[in-house]
Amino acid sequence: MAVTMNKELLIRMPSSLYRETVKLCRKRYISISSFIRELLMEQVEGSLTSEEDKIVAEGERQYLKGKGANWRKVRRG
């Protein structure tokens, strides 16, 4: 299943915040884009229920096992 990305954002931030973001993303093994999408979705959709938290945690476990979508196969806009 291909996911189509059709919008881009340019985000300016202080260098110190960027460095901390990079560290956090490396620790979680996710791209900065994925990290920002997650943060935006949390704000848009409100807080997750405990069941949704479990789904996210399971998805992260599967991703770490190599079962995630290859970012090179994501179609861009």
Number of C-alpha atoms within 10 A of each C-alpha: 6 11 11 11 10 8 7 9 6 5 5 7 8 7 9 8 10 13 11 11 16 15 13 15 17 12 9 12 13 15 15 16 12 11 16 13 12 12 11 12 11 12 11 9 8 9 11 12 9 9 9 11 12 12 12 13 12 12 14 17 13 12 15 13 9 10 11 12 12 10 10 7 11 13 11 12 8
